[in-house]
Structures are given as structure tokens and as C-alpha cells.
Amino acid sequence: MLAAFAAAMSSAPAALAQVSDDAVKIGVLTDMNGPASTPTGQGSVTAAQMAVDDFGGTVLGKPISVLVGDHQLKPDIGAAIARRWYDTEQVDLIVDVPVSAVGLAVQNVANEKKKMFITHSTGAADFHGKFCSPYAMQWVFDTHALAVGTAQEVVKRGGDSWFFITDDYAFGHSLEKDASEVVIKNGGKVIGSVRPPFATPDLSSFILQAQASKAKIIGIAGGPPNNGNEIKTAGEFGVLKGGQQMAALLALITDIHSLGLKAAQGLLLTTSFYWDMDDKTREWSKRYFAKMNRMPTMWQAGVYSSVMHYLQAIKEGGTDEPLKVAAKMREKPIEDFFARNGTLREDNLMVHDLMLVQVKSPEESKYPWDYYKILAKISGEDAFGPPNPACPLVKK
């Protein structure tokens, strides 16, 4: 009896003692009221809380709580909240963080404080490239995967001439560069491009130039608000009726919902997640819909996936010590409603399969949020490519 008691005391209580501050705190740092709030915002908070609730609310006998912060799309505010959370509120993990400039600022703080950070709604490949970190993970996408996934599959289907409408800042340039390389590599050609400034109110002249190019594919290399306005303006100008197709290198299901199928029909895009893909995606998404009254974006679904995987790693590893948790997260494949064939690589990029989809016409859509036809599955290996040797975590 004494031996059994000693064995029990040496296992469970020791594991319990490995949770810092007797609690696990997860901070959702997001845009609560600005232009990124619909695809992230409260939806990301809800997804994180759903993961905590589904996990049971405790891990290793300690409570799990969710904190919320609004960085207002400003790097200095994001970094200040992250520093306060890590320093004084003992937050163990920060998630979401839309906009790459804010995400990179938060990553710097995470490195300095040796605390964990998982980004979902920022696409800069530098997160797992030259700025890669043992404490920071990229879970849902990067610019390379979306650009490569879309361009490669569209060229395979005959879309071999491209004209780009590219947001005139680093994010847009990166999307155009990656997609152009793939188009040319697969035997296609890039006829030209135009570069409207961010948040341009009138995009008519740029659409007319793309239309006049006669390119089979008009590539939209940018995010909100330009991408939505470009799709809408193209519809008004009859671009699709003229035989050209539009391929968005970043578009979310909430963008399609806002535009409406009449304006967005025929659009090609790559996504990490679609709520109506199979029984697993539908089951989770309908629970999410009951709370948010809209279907989740790939970013919001990714928040749930990563939080659940993180908590499971704490449970299995018996500790919330950041580097040990990260190592445990890399041990097991990620196969859940969000990810297919997912693995967390040595550079802390979560590689998983993507989908090329086409937006349905109003006539093809049979029920609310029935927006996509899945045209092709894209393997994570093809989309994300090999680890960047610039990352110091990558074994040379």
C-alpha cells in the first residue's frame, strides 16, 4: 500500500505542479471593431472558448481561462497588450492576431518573454522563415500556400494567361510574386499587372486595364477592402460574362457572404477550410453558427484547432512549459475537423491540405452559406513547400 501511495504521489501531483501560476490562460488578441473584425474578432474569441469548453474547462486539474484584447490593427498597441498579458496577467498563449505587422510585433514580445504565440490570420511567410521562433507558430495559411495553391491548380485547368491587380504594399507584392513564379513554372504567362493603393475608393480604371488585357485569369493579389471592391466592380463591368475568370489569392467566406453570390459567382480561390466540406466540418460549424449566427472563416476554425491541440499537449506532457508544449505539439499529427494531413514542422508551420474552390452561382446554391464548389484538394507539401533554410530552427 505504501509503495502504491508513493507511486501515485510521484505522478499525478508532480504533473499538477507543472502548471505555472496554477492556471492556463489563453489570450485572444484580435480586431474587435475594425475591418478585420468579421473574419476574426468575436468569432475567434468564440472559437477559442468553444475549444476550452469542449476540453472540459481544466487541464492537469487547473482552470483554463480566455482573455480578450483589441489591438485595433496597430503594432504598438498589440505589442503593449502582449507585454502586459505575459508580464502581469500570466497569459500562457496568445492566439489570432490579424495583420502581419501586428503579428510580427507580438512575436517579438513572445520571443523576449519566452512565451507561446500562435498566429492564424496573418500570412507573412517570414513567421516561419527568417523570423521563425521556437515560441511562435503559424497555423492556418501563408501567402505562399494560397498563391501557389490557386495559381498551380488554375493553370492546370487551362488558365494559362494572367493579369494581376495587386495591392501596392508588401503583402500584395508577395502574393503576386509567388503566384507569378508558379504560373510561369507551369507553362503559363503573366501579361501584366496594375497596383492600386490600399483602400482605393474607385477601382474602375484598374478593372478596365485587366479586362483589356484579355488574360484568361485576373489574379487579385491583396486583401480587404480592395479585393471585395475589385470583385464587385468586375461583376458590374461584365468581366465574367466576357469569358475571363477572377482568382482571389486571399478571400474568405465572410467576404463572399458580404458580396453576395450574384457579384462573386465564378470566383476561384484557395482555402484551408470550408464549413460544408464533410460531416466533421458541418457538425462543428453548426455549433459555431448557433453562437455567432454566421459560418466560420478558416481563421476562426483554425483558432479552435490550435487551442485544442495546445491543451492536449499540456495534458499529455504534464506541463505548460512553452518549449516542452511546443515539442509535444510537433509529435502528433493534426487530424481534426479543421486540418487534413496536418503536421507541425520543425519551423513551427502547421502544414495541411488546402482546397481550390469556385464560388457558386445563385442558382447553384441550395441553402444559406452554400457558397463553394470544391474543385481540387491540394496537398500541404505542394502548397507550403519545403522549410525555408533562412529559419534557424531548420536542420541544415
N, C-alpha and C positions, 0 to 999 in steps of 0.2 A: 504493500500500500504506500509506504513511504517513497519507494522508487517511482511508482506511478505518479504520485503527487509531485515529486521533484521534476519528472519529465514534463508534466503539464505546466508547471511554473516556468520551466525554461523555454517553453514555446509560445503559448498564447500571450502572456503578459509581456514578454520581450517584444513580440510583434506589435502589441498595442503601444508600447513605449516609443516606437519608432515614428509615430506621427507627431510632427512638430507642433507645439502650442495646443496640443490636444484637439485639433480641428483641421479639416481640409477646406480651404477657401478658394473658390474659383471666381475670378473677376471677368465679367463680360464688358470689354472696353470697345465701344461702338459709336455709331452716329445715331442718336435718338430722334433728331428732328430735321436733319438736313437732307441733301439729295440722295444719300446712301441709306437712309433710314428704312425704306421699304424692303430692299433686298437683304438688309442686315437688321440693325436696330432692335426693336422689341421682339421681332421674330427670332433673333439669335439668342436673346435672353430666355425666351420661352423654350427654345430647343435645349439650352443648357440645363434649365430647371427640369425639363422632362427627363433628361438623362439622369440627373441626381435622384429624382423621384423613382424612376424605373430601377435604379441601382439599390434603392431601399433607404436612401437618406443618410446612411452611415457607411463608413469603411474602417475596418480594423477596430470597430467599436467606437469610433469617433464621428461626430456630426459633420456633414458636408453642407456648406452654405454657398449661395451665389450672390455676388455683389455686382452692381451695375454702374458704369461710368460713361459719360458722354464726352468724347474728345473733340466734337464739333469740327472734325476734319482738319485739326490744327496740330502739327507735330509737337509744338511746345506744350500744349495742354495735354496731349496724350502722354508725353514723357513725364510730365509733372504728376498726373494721376497714377501712372505706373510706379513711379518712385515712392509716392505716398503709400500706395497699396502694399508694395513689397516691404517697405521700411516699417511703417507704423501699424498697418492693419493685417500683417502676416498673411497676405494673399500668396497662395502656393502656385497658382497657374492663372495666366491671363489668356483669353481667347478672343477671336473675331478680328477686330481692328482693321476696318476698311481703310483704303487708300495707302499706297505703298510708302509714301513719305512718312506717314504717321507710324505705320508698321515698323519701318526701319528705325525710327526714333525709339519706339518701345523695345525693339530688340536690343538696342544699345544699353538700355536700362536693365533689361533682363540679364545680359552678359555681365554688367557691372555688379549686379546684386546676386548673381548666380542662382536665378530663379527661372521657372519654366514659362514659356510663351508659345502658343500655337496660333499661327495666322491662318485664316480661312478666306478672307475677302480681299486679299492683296495678291497681285500676280507677278510682282517683280521676281525674276529668276535669281537675282542676287541673294535672296534669302537662303538659298541652298547652294549658291555659287561663291563668289569672293567674300561675301559677308556671312557665310554659314557659321553656325554656332552649335555647340553641344547642348545649349539650353533652349533653342528655338526650332520649331517645326513648321513646315508648310504642308497643309492637309488636303486642300481641295483642287487647286489648279495652279498653273503658272502661265505666263504669256506664251512661252514656247509650246506648251502642250496644246493650248487652244488654237494657236496659229497653225502649228504643224498638223494637228488633227483635222482641222477644217480644210486646209489647202490640199493636203495629200489625198483625202477622200474625194474632194470635189474634182480635182484634176483626173483621178481615176475614172470619174463618171463623165468625162468629156469636157469639163470646164477648164480648158487649157489656155485661155487668154484672160488676163486680169487687169483691172484698173482699180487703184486704191484711193479711197477717201480716208485720209489719215489725220487723226487729231495731232495738232502740232505741239506735242510735248513728248517727254521720254517714253511714256507708256505706249502711245500711238506709234512712235518710230520703231519701238521694239517689236510690236505686233507686225508691222509692215515688213520689217527686215526678215523676221523669222518665216513669215508666210511666203515672201518673195523667193527666198532660198529654196523652199520646198517646191514651189511651183516650177522653178527652173530645173531643179534636180529631177523632177518627174516628167520633164519634156514639155512643159508649158512655157508661156512667155508673159512678161509684165509689160503692158503697153505704156503705162504712165501712172501718175498719181497727182493728187492735189492735197493741200494741207490747211484745212480751216482751223483757225484758233479755237481753243477751248471755249465752250458755251457760246458759239456763234449763233446769233438770233435768226439770220436769214441764210440758209444753205442752198438756195436755189441755183446760184451760179456754179457751185461745186457739183451738184447733181447733174446739171446740164452738160458739164465737161465730161463727166463719167458716161453719160448717155451717148454723147457724141463720139466717144472713143470706140464704140461698137464692140468693146470687150464682152466676152460671154459672161464673165463674172465681175461684179462690182464688189470689191472687198472693203468692208467697213472696219477700219483699224482704229478703234477707240471705244470709249465707254460713254455712260450718261454724262450730260444730256444730249451730246451730238448724235450718238448712234440712233436713238429713238427718233429724233427730228429728221435724220437722213432717211430712215426707213419710211417715215410718214410722207416726206416730201417726194421721195421716189415713187411712192404709190400714187400721189396726186399727179405726177408727171407721166404716168403710164409706163414706167420703166419695165415692169414685169410683162405687161401686155405687149411690149415691143420685142420680147424674146430674151432680154437679159435677165440674169438672176443676181440676187444680192446674197453675199455671205458675210455674216457678222462674226468677227473674231472674238467678240465678247458680247453676249446678250443673255439676259436672264428671263425666266418665265414671268416675272413681275413686269418686265419691260413689254413682253408680248401682251400681257393682260391689259396694260395701260394703253397700248397702241390699238388693240382690237385686231381680230383676225382679218378683217377687210383690208387694213393697211399693211399688216405683217405677213399675209399669206405668201407662201413660196420661199420665205427667207430660210437660208441654210445657216446652221450654227452647230458648234460643238458644246456639249455639256457633260459635267461629271455625274449629273443626277436628274432623273425625271420621275415625278411622283407616280405616274401611271405606267411604269415600265413592267412591273410584275406584282405578285401578291404581297411581297415583303415591303416594297416601296409604297403600295397603296395603303396597307394596314397602318404604317407609321404616319403617313401623310394625312390620313383621315383623322387620326388623333390630334395631329398638329392643327388641322383645319378647324376642328371643334373649338380650339382655343384662340386661333388668330383670324378665322373667317377668310383665309386665303391659303393657297398651297405654298409649300416652302420652296425657296431657291436652293441651288446647290450649296451655297454658303451656309445657310441655316441648317440644312440637313447635315452638313459636314461638322458643324459645331456639336451636335448631338453625338455623332460618331466618335469624334476625338475625345470628348469628355468621358464617354462610356469606356473607351479603350484606356484612357488615363487612369480612371478609377479602378478598372480591373487590374492594371499593372501594379497599383499600390497594394491592392488586396493580395495579389499573388506574390509580390516581392516583400511584403511585410514592412514596408517603409514608404514615406513620401519624400525621401531624399532625392533631389532632382535628377542627378546623373544616374542613379540606380533605377529610378522610374523610367527614364528615357531608354536605358538599356533593356529593361523588361518590355517596353512598348515595341522595341525593334525585334524582339524574339519571336513574337507570334504574328501570323498573317492577319490582316484586317479583312474579314469577310462578314459584312453585316448588310442591313438594308441599303446603306449608302454606297459602300465600296464593293466592287467585284475584283478579285485577284489583287487585293491591296497588300502592300508591304511598306514598312517604314525603313528607308535605306540608311546607309551609314552617314549620308549628308543631311539626314533628317527631312527628306522629302518623302511624302506618302505617295507612292506610285500606284495607280489603279487604272482600270479600264475606263474609257470615255465613250461617248456616243455622238455620231453625226446625226442630226435630226433636221427635219424640214417642217416649217410651220404650216398647219392645215388651212385649207380654205374654210370660210364659214359653213359651207355645205357639208364638208367632211367631218366637222366637229359635231359629236353626238350628245355631249353633256358638258356642264361647266368645267372649265380648265382642261378640256380635251383638246390640247393645242399642238402636239407634236406627232409626226410620223418618224419612227426610228429607221434610219436608212442603213446605218452600219455601226458595228461595235469596233472600237479602236483599242488595241492593247496598250496598257500603260507603258510598256517598254518602247513601243513605236512612238507614242505621243510625247513622253517626257524625255526620252533619250538617255544616254549614259550619264553618270555623275560628272559634274564639272571638275576637272582637275585643279581648278583655282581654289576649290574648297579644301582647307587644311585638314578636314576630317576624313577625306577620301584617301584610302591607302594607295600609295604610289606604286 
